[in-house]
Amino acid sequence: MRYDLAIIGSGGAAFAAAITARDAGASVVMIERGTTGGTCVNTGCVPSKALLAAAAARHDALGQRFPALPPAPARPAWPR
């Protein structure tokens, strides 16, 4: 089979390249030796952003905007 673009790796940049190429009508193949998604998607940027978003939500919840409605105490279950 012939492809217009071969992408080595499957991280965030690889997916962006594949989507852009497909939008332009190209046929694309991705070659990955490890986990699809790469470090950024599986253990780096994306999980870090999810933790930061959770921390921001907790911070906002604890910022008492309405004194008559105290925030409910909550602690993350880190081992889980």
Secondary structure, DSSP 4 states (H G I P E B T S, - for coil): ---SEEEE--SHHHHHHHHHHHHTT--EEEE-SS-TTHHHHHTSHHHHHHHHHHHHHHHHHHS-SSTTSPPPP----TT-
